[in-house]
């Protein structure tokens, strides 16, 4: 265990001198239910009633089944049905999550019941903006070993938020999950034994799964990845998962009335997960995937394949690109030859990988992709990304996204109670707009960007 921050304090204090303070929803409920006449709602409610009794993979599968059923409802029906559900309706948290994912408002806060599983009575009362941090904060990160490079910007972003807050802050202690025998599970146990009342981390997916599968946790935590099961009651998870970006992309295209989409992906494992998530969500929302094409690194010889895809019944309304910028540049002339250059194109954030030369990146003009808010619009409480990157190596280039992620982890920690108990408690973070669903998952609405003249620019709000 190390107490950290002293070396970074002067630099972070200088960077944050002029930055203002930031302003920031853990879960199954009782048996009350609405008297809906909608057959989808009736069937989904029956499934939701038994959800709390399940665990492990069975619980995950049940949640996915309910989510698929609700995805088939149009916005107006989903909103009206959710508004009619009484407090304690077992389906409300599912319906609320579906509304969140579509960017629609909640009719009331999520039903937490006894699931708000930690005692904050020893903390000072919350400030008017909801600021109520823990008293003693443990951060679990791999500060040594192979993942230390990825952990460093997360650590520094969290400390930027921590030192940028001028109100009372918790004592903060860092635990090296890579340097602890037994890894993250042992580091968590040590943090709990040493009196920390909140834990941020760990970072690895397998580490998070190992902790979540223990069930009840003695000290609540904000995990910095998704596990293979939902967070235990009273806990939360925050992730920059490619699957989440793909779901946002699917919702974006549905909102533009695109109904026939061609997917272009690569052999990269994370991009294939994104393609799978997009395909599933787009189909759930009534769309059709005309084809899924795997693009090679050089993306050569694709024109005939693209032409064949456009000739299928229904044609192609839009494209989803789970590929790098270099591959997208190579595809650009081939898309034009196949008559697809003018179609809406939405990508993952991997689109900016391999970019940076405007004279070449002009081929990417018009492609929409999710980006962190800090780099394109700025973020409350942080200096501009360009300024921070000049002073901190961990806040420039590809690391900037992880720096923003760490900064938001601090915001969520400090405002978690407000997020969890308010229907309008979302916070403008560095990675995007942050909320939390009824099951402890942080829901991030990214900022959308596009290329114009080979440069990344913010997409006008409401742009398509």
Order of alpha helices (4+ residues) and beta strands (2+ residues): alpha-alpha-alpha-alpha-alpha-beta-alpha-beta-alpha-beta-alpha-beta-beta-alpha-beta-alpha-beta-alpha-beta-alpha-beta-alpha-beta-alpha-alpha-alpha-beta-beta-beta-beta-beta
